[in-house]
């Protein structure tokens, strides 16, 4: 068997020795020692090593400081053009991960170093699949980033992370309210990665009875239990080589969280009724509409599982925080449903569009999609009017005037905004008024107008 070549930059630490031992069975390894005084000369010296050794992958065991990390990484990137770079470090916060990718890293691994993590990541970067080598990183050919629509800054801030996240192998945790498009983002990450030719397997953890979760994930052998007449493969095996999307991951029972944690750590699992350990190369993307830190504090989610899943995080903004995207999304859905339903509906009246803009959208993008679909079905003209737009809650322009609808939404926004400020300021009215850039008296009048109990914000956080 012909060995791949790996260059190990920074070969004096314990991690370097561990990494070298992991790589040697499958790689010809050359070590390039490094100390802090050599950082400025790294690019020139490393270039000589690369030209002579011609590695397929470069590992960098980084110094302790963040600044040194980025200096070393940039130097390695300049020298190792078009060669994947894997960073080895003790821990990695989500913001640091994005910074690593922006500075040229292809992937990273953290301690403790495991064969099951290091080797698959290195080999996958060296030998990309045929489909990924022919396509651009995010071509959207199946279901990629082109399906994710929006132009607001808060939306683009999360969207721009997708190409960087897609090209690595780290687990991802997507947070956001119901209807914000978490699965859409997960698919964009999968189809923008080297795994795009392999399965994307979504599973709603909240829809599976607790007693069947383990069987769904890991499968079972014939005879594992009374009704197990045949062998059944689990979702992890079916997703081998691809991505498993765990929606509503907070709904997993604790015993299933323990088994999932084992798989995340070792890439190993055991089907029900089997005595053999199996392995699978699966990337995990998890999602939840809850605050998982609170779920950990309440004992609903294991802390170690949370940390394993939350290596990289995306926080999707609700639609009410990206209102400038509403016309763009609405027209996208209008064009789609008009085509699907063969209806001659081409636009919104200005009143209808304004009604969409002031609605609170508790169901987010999914609610907007359903509202537009219903409007297209029932519309009798070529332009959608306010009376065509009925929300799932039954509010429509026919039941109230535009002025009434707008006033209600403004009142709702004021109330939510003030309550959010009071919560963040622990019930301190003066501080909340300063943040809102209003004088204390005017802010107090708004509190009274919306009948907000300030005391509950003081006691709930004390």
N, C-alpha and C positions, 0 to 999 in steps of 0.2 A: 504494500500500500504506500503510495506516494504521500509524503507528509506535506501539509500546508506550512507556510512560513509565518511566524509571529515575532514581531519586534517588541520587546518589553522595555519601555522607557522609564528609568528610575529603578534600578535594581539593587538597592541596598537595604530595603526595609523587610520586615517579616511578611508583609502582604506580597511583596515581590517574589519571595521564596515560595510562598503558598501558590501564587499564580503560576509560577514556572513549573511547579510540580503537577498542577492540574493540566497545563497545556502540553507537556512533553509527550504523553502517549499519542497525541494526534497532530502535534505541531513540531516543526524544527524551530527552536526558540533561540533568539539572540538577545542578550541583555545589554542595554545601553545605560550604564550607571549615571547618576545625576546627583549633584548636590545643589544647594541654594545659590551658590556663587556662579554656577554654570548657566543659570536661566537665560541670560542675555545671549549666550553663545550657542544655545540649544539648536536653533534652526540650522546653522551652518554645520554643526557636528552631526546632527540627526540626518541632514541631507546626504552626507557622505555614507552613513550607515545604511540608509535606504537604497542608495544607488548600488552599493556593494551586495547587500543581502536580499533586496527585492521582496519585502514581506507582503503577505496578503492582508494583514491586519496589524495595527499598532495599538498596544496597550500602554496607557500612561498611569503610573501610580503617583498620585499628585501630592504636592506639599500640603501642609496644614492650612495655610492662609488662603482665603478666597481670591485675593489679588494674584498670588503666585500661581494658583490653579489656572486662572484665565490667561496669564502670561505664558505658562507652559503649554496650554492648549493651543493658543494662537501660533506659537512657535512650531508645534508639531504639525498643525494644519498647513502652515506655509511650506514645510519640508515634505509632508506626506500628501501631496496633491492627489486627489481621487483615490486615496487609500483610506478605508474606514478606520476611525479612531474610537476605541472603547476606553472610557475613563473609569478608574478604580478608586473609590473613595469610601470613607467611613459611613457617612449618611448623606442623604440628598433631599433637601426641601424642594417642594414643587417649583418655587421661583428660581432656585439655583439650577434645577434641571433644565428649565427653559433657557437660562443663561448659558449653560453648557452647550446646548444644541445651537444656540445663536453664534457661539464662538467656535463651532466646527466639530463638536463631538457627534459621533454616529449613534452611540449608546453609552450606557454606564452600568456598572455593577457595584453593589455595596457589600461591606463585610456583614456576616461571615461569608467568605468566598465558597461557592459550591460548584462542583462539576456540572450539575444539572442546569445551572444558570449560565456559567461562563462558556462552555463549549457550544451549546446550541446557538447562542447569540453570535459568537465569533464565526461559526460555520455559515450561518444564515447571511451574514454581511458579506462574506467572501464569495458565496455561491448564491446570488439572487436567483429567484425563479425566472423562468423564461418569460412569463407574462409581465413581470415587473420590470425586466430589463428592456422590454420593447415599449413600455408605456412611460409616460411622465409620472412623477411621484403622486400627483393628484389629478389624474385625467378625468375623473368622474364618469368613466366609460360604463360602469355598472350602476353605481349609486354612491357618488362621492360628494366632494365639497361643492360642486355646482348646484346641488339640490338644496343647499343651505342658503337662505335668502335674507338679506338685510344690509343696511348701510350705516346704522347708528354706531357711534364710537364704542358704546358699552358692548354692543354685539360684535363688532370687528375686533375688539380687544381679546375676546375668547376665540374667535374664528381664526385669527392669524397664528394661533398656537397649533392648529391641527396639523399642518405639514410637518412641523418639528416633532410633534408627538407621534405622528404616523410612522416616521422613519426609525423609531426606536422600538424596544420590546417591553418597556415598562408597563406595569399595570396602571389603569386609569380609573379615577372615580369622577363621575359626572353628577353634579348636584343641580337641582332646579325644580321649580314647581311643576305640577302636573300640566302637561300640554305644551311645555317649552321646547320639545323636540330632542330629548336626550338620546333616543334611539337613532335619530337622524345624524347626530354628531358621532355616535359610536360607529355607524356605518361609514361615515366619511373618513374616520380614522382607519378602519379596517381596509376599505377599498383604496386608500392612499398609501398603504403599506406594502411590504414585500409579500404579505399574506393574501393579497387580493384574489389570487387564483384559488384559494382554499376556502372552506366553509365559513360563513358568518352565522352563528347560531344564537338567536335571541331567546331568552327565557324570562317570563314574568314570575319571579319567586313568590309573589303574593297570590298567584293563581293556582299554586300546587298545594294540595293537602300536606300537612306536616309529615304524615307517615309515608308519603311517597317521594319526598324531596331527594333522599339519598339514592333511591332507585332511579329517578330521573337523571340525576347528575352522573352516577357511576355505573348504572346498569346492574344486571344480576345474572348469575349462572342458572342453568336449568336445575330445578329442585331446590333453589335457595329458600323458598317458602312454599306454602301449600298450593297456591295457584300458579307457580312458576313452572309451566309445562315446557317452555322453550327459553333459550338464552336470549337476553335483551341487552343491546349495547346502550350505554348512557350518552348523554349529550357531550360529555368531555371527550369520549372516544370519537363521536361523530364530528366533533370540531377539531380533531387532531390536525395540526399544521395551520389552523386558522384562528378564529376569535370567538370566544364565548361571551355574550353580553348578558349580564345578570341585572335585570331591571328590578326595582324594589328590593334590593339586596338586604335591606333591613328586616324583611319579612322572613328570612331564613331562620328556622329554629336553631337554638344554640348548639345542639348536637351536630347539625349539618354544618354550622360555621366552623366547628373544630375540624371536621373532615376536609372542608374546603381549604382551611388554613394549611393543613398538611400538604395538600396538592400545590398550593401556591408556593410553599417553601421548597418542596422537593420534586415537583412535577410527577409525583407518584400517587397512585390511588389503587384501591382494591374493590372490585365489584362485589355486591352482596353474594354470599355463598361461595366465594372464591378464596383459595389459599395462596394465590399468586399475586404478586405486586405487578402492576402495569404502569407504563409511562406514557405520557402524552405531551406533545409540544403545543400548548394552547395559550394564547394571550387572553387575559381576563380584563374586560371593561365592565365596571359595575356602575349602577346609577341608583339614586334615591331622591325622593322629593322631601325627605326629612333633613333636619340638621343632625348629621351623624355624630357629631361631638356630643350633642345632648343625648342621643340614643346610646352612646357609650356610657355616659354618666348615669343613665337610667337602667343600665344593665341589659338593654335590648340587643346591643351589638357588642361583640367582644372587642376589647381594645386592641389586641394583637392583630385581629383580622382587619380592623379599621386602618391600622398603620401599614399593613401589607397591601391593602387596596389603594390607599391614598398616597401612592408614590407620585403620581401626577394628578392634578385636579383641574376640572373645568367647572365653572359656576355659571350656569346659563341665566341670563336676566329674564324676568317676566316681561310680558308684552307691554304692560303699563309703564315700564322703565325704558322702553324703546319705541315710543309712539311714532317717531318719524318713519319707522319701518312699516306702519300699518297700511298706508296707501300702496306701498310696493307689494306687500304680501297679499292685500286684498285684490289687487289687479292680477297678480299671479294666479290666485285661486279662481278669479272670475274667468280668465282666459282658459284655464284648465277645464272647469266644469261646463263652460259654454261649448267647448269642443266635444267633451265627452257626452253631453246631453243634446248636442246638435241644436243649440238655442242661439238665436241672433241677439245676444246681449253683449254689448261691447264696452260699457263704461258705467260710472256712478255719477249721479247728480251731485252737485257741490254740497247740498244739504245731507245727502246720504253719507258722503265721505266724512263730513263733519261729525255726524252721529257716530260713525265708527271710531273717530279720533277721541271722542270724549267718553266712550264706554270703558268700564273698569277692566274688562276681560279677565275674570277670575279663572277661566279655563284656558287662557293664553292662546297660543297660535292654533291649537286644536279647536277651540271654541270659534275663533274667527273663521277657520276653514269650514266648519259645519254651518255657520250663519250664512256664508257666501253660497255654499252649495244649495241650501234651502231657498235662498233668494233667487238663484238662477232657475231652480225648478218651478217656482211659482210666478216669476216675473212675466208680465204680458207684453212689455215693451222692450225697447233696445237699450234703455238706460235704467239702472236700478235706482229706485226712489226710497225715501226713509221708511214708508210703510211696508216695503219688501223685506226690511232687515229686522227679523225677529230673533232675539237671543234664546238659548235653551231655557232661560228662566221665564220667557214669555213676554218680555218687555218689547215693545215695538213703537215705531214712529206714529202708528195709527192710534195708539192709546195715550200718547202724550205729545206735546209740541216739542220742537227742537229746543226751544228756550228752556222748557221744563227738564228735558233730558240732560241738557248741558249743565243746568244748575245742580241737578242731583249728582252728576259725576264730579263737578267741582267740589261740592260739599263732601263727597266721599274721599276725594283726594286730600282735602284739607284735614279731615279727621285722621286718615291713615298717616299723613305726614307728621302731624302734631304728636300723635301717639308714638310714632317711631322715634321722634326727637326726644320725647320725655323718657322713653325707655333707655335710649343711649345716654342721656344725661342724668339717669337715676332719679328722675322726678324733680330736678333742679330747674325751676322755671326761668330764672335769670340766665343760666347757661344756655338753655334751649332757645330762649329768645335771641341771644347773641348769635347762635348758629343760624337761626332763621333770618337774621338781619332785620329784626323788628324790635321796637321798644317793648319793654316788659308789659306795659299796660295794654297795648294792642294785642300782644300775644296772649295775655290773660283773658281778654275779651273773646278771643277765638276759642280758648279752652272752655269758657262758659257757654259759648254759642253751641258747641258740639257736646256739651254735658260730659266732659271727660273727667274721670276721677283721678286726680294727680296722685293721691295717696297710694294707690295700688302700684304705681311705678316705683315708689320709694320702698315699700315693704317687700315687693317681689324680688328685689335685688339685694336687699340688705341681708 
